[in-house]
Amino acid sequence: MILDFNYWLKVAKKLLILALSVFLIYIGFKISIFYIPFLIAFILSLLIEPIIRFCMKKFKMRRKLSAILIFIIVLSIIIGLITLGIITLVSEASNFLGNINTYFEKIQKTSQNLITNFDFSKIQLSDEINTILSNSTGNFIATASDWVKNLITKLLHALTSLPTIGLNIAITLLALYFICTDKIYILDQIEHHLPEMWVKKLTKHMKALAKALGCYLKAQLKLVLLSFILSLIGLYIFSIIGMNVKYPLMTAIAIAIVDALPIFGSGTVMVPWAIISAVNGDLKLGIALFILYVIILVVHQVLEPRI
């Protein structure tokens, strides 16, 4: 039997590349806390780059002046939104955490009533199995309650750990400033220190990557931001007119996060919420939530192809 060394050499190379890729991904996740501020700054620079170029072309500004002006505007908006968002989110999360036991007690009572009222004689289950079902439901709800408590507690701890947040925001803003103002200088330095062939290939791939990533991120950000704004406005209106919506900002953030996921959408949160509200007797809120969901869905269907 003759061994094909070329074949096995190719297999070994592929295995080595796979192992190296897995190792680099693992290392990337481990050190993500260090490069995430720079990645956020890079993404923000892609988003505001067209505005900088527009100012340069429209008002005949130099790049540095245009970048500084846009950076100040973006900085003011970011600081204002972050401050307002953190204050509102901490307030809502604290109230939710204080009332979480009441909510889960209601869920447990509802599930116990459903189990008690359900006619298990039709499927011929013994009393022991009924008891196990009842106990397991209570244990599951208790576990879910503890998990939600821990999650919200960690969220509050993260939001209130101002030194860490302040440091990451400062690094992000500094990186954004230098990327926007010194973009040409950074590119010149990269070209100066790398071989010409590398520069050509790197420039070609980076332009394609930046264009594709920028277009994709802009489209996704617009759609997620649209869902967030529509749901936030709708939920705040429901709260103002007296409906049972206690945490509009937290709920709007949850809807936007779920809507950003590939398979899920805003209906994953809003439709079950509307059904549960209607079943529990709050028909007005159920109908209002369903109408809000339809509005978000229609706006998405109209704007998504254009975006």
SEBA-363955 format. One line per 2 residues: number of its first residue (from 1); their letters; for each residue x, y, z of C-alpha. Coordinates in nm, 4 decimals. Last residue first. Layout:
<recs>
NUM) a) X,Y,Z  ...
</recs>
This chain:
<recs>
307) ir) -3.2962,4.9886,0.4027  -3.5519,4.9942,0.1228
305) pe) -3.6538,4.6290,0.1731  -3.6777,4.6829,0.5540
303) lv) -3.8863,5.0023,0.5401  -4.2334,4.8722,0.4500
301) qh) -4.2153,4.5344,0.6249  -4.0613,4.6915,0.9350
299) vv) -4.3276,4.9661,0.9491  -4.5983,4.6997,0.9151
297) li) -4.4455,4.4833,1.1913  -4.4017,4.7761,1.4298
295) iv) -4.7650,4.8859,1.3726  -4.8903,4.5266,1.4125
293) yl) -4.6987,4.4944,1.7420  -4.8505,4.8194,1.8690
291) if) -5.1987,4.6918,1.7768  -5.1306,4.3639,1.9629
289) la) -5.0059,4.5542,2.2663  -5.3174,4.7743,2.2689
287) ig) -5.5485,4.4710,2.2327  -5.3823,4.2947,2.5258
285) lk) -5.3804,4.6135,2.7337  -5.7557,4.6608,2.6854
283) ld) -5.8260,4.2923,2.7516  -5.6725,4.3019,3.0995
281) gn) -5.8650,3.9957,3.2205  -5.5762,3.7559,3.2875
279) va) -5.6323,3.5903,2.9495  -5.6028,3.9282,2.7716
277) si) -5.2769,4.0131,2.9514  -5.1350,3.6652,2.8794
275) ia) -5.2236,3.6977,2.5097  -5.0735,4.0473,2.4791
273) wp) -4.7532,3.9404,2.6564  -4.7281,3.6301,2.4386
271) vm) -4.7618,3.8536,2.1256  -4.5259,4.1277,2.2462
269) vt) -4.2126,3.9336,2.3379  -4.1645,3.6943,2.0458
267) gs) -4.3542,3.9456,1.8290  -4.0505,4.1772,1.8401
265) gf) -3.8597,3.9253,1.6348  -3.6777,3.5939,1.6666
263) ip) -3.4777,3.4090,1.4042  -3.1841,3.6460,1.3435
261) la) -3.1744,3.8225,1.6836  -3.2016,4.2028,1.6671
259) dv) -3.5748,4.1874,1.7463  -3.4947,4.0110,2.0746
257) ia) -3.2612,4.2943,2.1733  -3.5114,4.5615,2.0634
255) ia) -3.7972,4.3965,2.2559  -3.5806,4.3664,2.5699
253) ia) -3.4788,4.7341,2.5414  -3.8458,4.8340,2.5010
251) tm) -3.9379,4.6262,2.8073  -3.6685,4.7846,3.0222
249) lp) -3.7721,5.1326,2.9064  -4.1464,5.0738,2.9547
247) yk) -4.1269,4.9230,3.3048  -4.4678,4.9578,3.4713
245) vn) -4.7118,4.8941,3.1884  -5.0533,4.8190,3.3413
243) mg) -5.2484,5.0821,3.1493  -5.3079,5.4262,3.2986
241) ii) -5.2963,5.6663,3.0034  -4.9319,5.7510,3.0805
239) sf) -4.8203,5.3849,3.0905  -4.9824,5.3050,2.7538
237) iy) -4.8200,5.6158,2.6023  -4.4848,5.5097,2.7502
235) lg) -4.5310,5.1639,2.5983  -4.6076,5.3056,2.2540
233) il) -4.3164,5.5492,2.2547  -4.0738,5.2808,2.3756
231) sl) -4.2066,5.0213,2.1272  -4.1725,5.2623,1.8344
229) if) -3.8275,5.3846,1.9436  -3.6892,5.0346,2.0112
227) sl) -3.8273,4.8839,1.6908  -3.6804,5.1709,1.4868
225) lv) -3.3473,5.1435,1.6655  -3.3381,4.7728,1.5808
223) lk) -3.4195,4.8444,1.2150  -3.1724,5.1338,1.1859
221) lq) -2.8984,4.9379,1.3631  -2.9500,4.6400,1.1346
219) ak) -2.9280,4.8518,0.8192  -2.6294,5.0531,0.9429
217) ly) -2.4525,4.7386,1.0610  -2.5018,4.5660,0.7258
215) cg) -2.3902,4.8676,0.5224  -2.0845,4.9216,0.7434
213) la) -1.9914,4.5543,0.7459  -2.0121,4.5290,0.3672
211) ka) -1.8295,4.8558,0.3033  -1.5748,4.8020,0.5803
209) la) -1.5088,4.4457,0.4652  -1.4701,4.5431,0.0982
207) km) -1.2446,4.8346,0.1900  -1.0505,4.6156,0.4326
205) hk) -1.0056,4.3436,0.1693  -0.8665,4.5774,-0.0959
203) tl) -0.6548,4.7779,0.1462  -0.5099,4.4604,0.3006
201) kk) -0.4275,4.3156,-0.0416  -0.2604,4.6357,-0.1588
199) vw) -0.0857,4.6936,0.1744  0.0428,4.3373,0.1874
197) me) 0.1936,4.3723,-0.1603  0.3556,4.7024,-0.0628
195) pl) 0.5172,4.5589,0.2495  0.3939,4.7108,0.5784
193) hh) 0.5376,4.9975,0.7840  0.4685,5.2901,0.5486
191) ei) 0.1236,5.1725,0.4383  0.0123,5.1351,0.8022
189) qd) 0.1526,5.4791,0.8827  -0.0319,5.6335,0.5881
187) li) -0.3605,5.4688,0.6950  -0.3236,5.6068,1.0481
185) yi) -0.2422,5.9549,0.9130  -0.5498,5.9516,0.6857
183) kd) -0.7764,5.8402,0.9728  -0.6359,6.0981,1.2129
181) tc) -0.9541,6.2900,1.3061  -1.2101,6.0092,1.2985
179) if) -0.9915,5.7264,1.4282  -0.8381,5.9556,1.6919
177) yl) -1.1758,6.0691,1.8242  -1.3294,5.7210,1.8182
175) al) -1.0351,5.5781,2.0125  -1.0711,5.8529,2.2717
173) lt) -1.4473,5.7931,2.2917  -1.4078,5.4167,2.3341
171) ia) -1.1322,5.4515,2.5941  -1.3432,5.7014,2.7930
169) in) -1.6515,5.4776,2.7702  -1.4516,5.1780,2.8937
167) lg) -1.3022,5.3775,3.1826  -1.6386,5.5272,3.2819
165) it) -1.8066,5.1868,3.2773  -1.5358,5.0370,3.4973
163) pl) -1.5296,5.3319,3.7388  -1.9116,5.3593,3.7414
161) st) -1.9914,5.0110,3.8687  -2.3599,5.1032,3.8989
159) la) -2.4614,4.9612,3.5633  -2.2652,4.6400,3.6169
157) hl) -2.4063,4.5908,3.9677  -2.7568,4.6613,3.8381
155) lk) -2.7104,4.4044,3.5623  -2.5681,4.1515,3.8088
153) ti) -2.8728,4.2011,4.0325  -3.1020,4.1721,3.7287
151) ln) -2.9466,3.8380,3.6302  -2.9390,3.7032,3.9862
149) kv) -3.3056,3.7894,4.0395  -3.4008,3.6386,3.7014
147) wd) -3.2225,3.3142,3.7906  -3.3791,3.3004,4.1371
145) sa) -3.7281,3.3473,3.9910  -3.6642,3.0868,3.7216
143) ta) -3.5588,2.8385,3.9907  -3.8729,2.9143,4.1940
141) if) -4.0881,2.8776,3.8819  -3.9262,2.5420,3.8018
139) ng) -3.9657,2.4188,4.1588  -4.3352,2.5127,4.1623
137) ts) -4.3924,2.3364,3.8308  -4.2005,2.0335,3.9559
135) ns) -4.4192,2.0186,4.2673  -4.7467,2.0295,4.0718
133) li) -4.6296,1.7779,3.8148  -4.5001,1.5443,4.0871
131) tn) -4.8320,1.5684,4.2724  -5.0249,1.4890,3.9540
129) ie) -4.7898,1.1946,3.8920  -4.8573,1.0594,4.2411
127) ds) -5.2325,1.1084,4.2005  -5.2288,0.8822,3.8941
125) lq) -5.2769,1.0025,3.5403  -5.5635,0.8694,3.3308
123) ik) -5.5472,1.1008,3.0260  -5.9096,1.2025,3.0596
121) sf) -5.8905,1.1789,3.4388  -5.6391,1.4641,3.4340
119) df) -5.9211,1.7169,3.4134  -5.7341,2.0472,3.4448
117) nt) -5.8654,2.2647,3.7250  -5.5833,2.1830,3.9675
115) il) -5.3091,2.2104,3.7051  -5.4469,2.5401,3.5779
113) nq) -5.4902,2.6698,3.9318  -5.1320,2.5732,4.0177
111) st) -5.0076,2.7531,3.7045  -5.1978,3.0685,3.7983
109) kq) -5.0789,3.0540,4.1590  -4.7174,3.0098,4.0462
107) ik) -4.7406,3.2987,3.7998  -4.8934,3.5221,4.0669
105) ef) -4.6190,3.4224,4.3114  -4.3657,3.4981,4.0377
103) yt) -4.4963,3.8518,4.0018  -4.5107,3.9154,4.3758
101) ni) -4.1552,3.7877,4.4253  -4.0330,4.0202,4.1487
99) ng) -4.1689,4.3334,4.3129  -3.8431,4.4681,4.4596
97) lf) -3.6423,4.3530,4.1585  -3.8852,4.5291,3.9272
95) ns) -3.8550,4.8517,4.1238  -3.4748,4.8290,4.1187
93) ae) -3.4750,4.7475,3.7459  -3.7001,5.0464,3.6714
91) sv) -3.4839,5.2907,3.8662  -3.1590,5.1470,3.7301
89) lt) -3.2956,5.1658,3.3750  -3.4161,5.5249,3.4117
87) ii) -3.0836,5.6486,3.5529  -2.8790,5.4404,3.3061
85) gl) -3.0821,5.5553,3.0052  -3.0738,5.9240,3.0943
83) ti) -2.6988,5.9194,3.1459  -2.6310,5.7042,2.8393
81) lg) -2.8593,5.9146,2.6184  -2.7027,6.2441,2.7297
79) ii) -2.3463,6.1123,2.7037  -2.4102,5.9663,2.3562
77) is) -2.5829,6.2798,2.2228  -2.3115,6.5119,2.3533
75) lv) -2.0370,6.2860,2.2155  -2.2065,6.2669,1.8745
73) ii) -2.2209,6.6480,1.8542  -1.8632,6.6854,1.9757
71) fi) -1.7427,6.4166,1.7328  -1.9245,6.5832,1.4425
69) li) -1.7404,6.9112,1.5128  -1.4051,6.7380,1.5723
67) as) -1.4386,6.5355,1.2501  -1.5259,6.8441,1.0426
65) lk) -1.2323,7.0371,1.1873  -0.9924,6.7461,1.1304
63) rr) -1.1177,6.6759,0.7787  -1.0841,7.0321,0.6595
61) mk) -1.4090,7.2118,0.5943  -1.5545,7.3139,0.2577
59) fk) -1.9077,7.3458,0.4035  -2.0803,7.0893,0.1809
57) km) -1.7888,6.8607,0.0922  -1.6191,6.8453,0.4323
55) cf) -1.9545,6.8417,0.6107  -2.0734,6.5506,0.3932
53) ri) -1.7459,6.3656,0.4482  -1.7879,6.3893,0.8248
51) ip) -2.1514,6.2766,0.8001  -2.0513,5.9778,0.5821
49) ei) -1.7863,5.8780,0.8436  -2.0406,5.8809,1.1284
47) ll) -2.1481,5.5158,1.1014  -1.8070,5.3757,1.0139
45) sl) -1.6550,5.5692,1.3057  -1.9170,5.4193,1.5366
43) if) -1.8134,5.0691,1.4265  -1.4442,5.1478,1.4857
41) ai) -1.5186,5.2975,1.8275  -1.7187,4.9883,1.9232
39) lf) -1.4275,4.7685,1.8127  -1.1848,4.9841,2.0108
37) pi) -1.3999,4.9548,2.3249  -1.4280,4.5749,2.2617
35) yf) -1.0491,4.5319,2.2432  -0.9626,4.4887,2.6127
33) is) -1.2717,4.3043,2.7405  -1.2440,4.0735,2.4389
31) ik) -0.9225,3.9243,2.5771  -1.0741,3.5874,2.6651
29) fg) -1.3121,3.5807,2.3698  -1.0261,3.6443,2.1294
27) iy) -0.8118,3.3802,2.2972  -1.0850,3.1228,2.2331
25) il) -1.1291,3.2443,1.8737  -0.7504,3.2253,1.8243
23) fv) -0.7400,2.8702,1.9616  -1.0307,2.7580,1.7423
21) sl) -0.8622,2.9111,1.4370  -0.5285,2.7472,1.5231
19) al) -0.6955,2.4078,1.5608  -0.8754,2.4494,1.2271
17) il) -0.5588,2.5694,1.0517  -0.3653,2.2723,1.1943
15) lk) -0.6387,2.0324,1.0861  -0.6348,2.1824,0.7372
13) ka) -0.2556,2.1584,0.7201  -0.2619,1.7955,0.8427
11) vk) -0.5217,1.7050,0.5788  -0.3129,1.8710,0.3074
9) lw) -0.0036,1.6792,0.4242  -0.2082,1.3594,0.4296
7) yn) -0.2991,1.4081,0.0636  0.0539,1.5029,-0.0376
5) fd) 0.1935,1.2003,0.1475  -0.0199,0.9552,-0.0506
3) li) 0.0786,0.6306,0.1152  0.1408,0.3357,-0.1122
1) m) 0.0000,0.0000,0.0000
</recs>
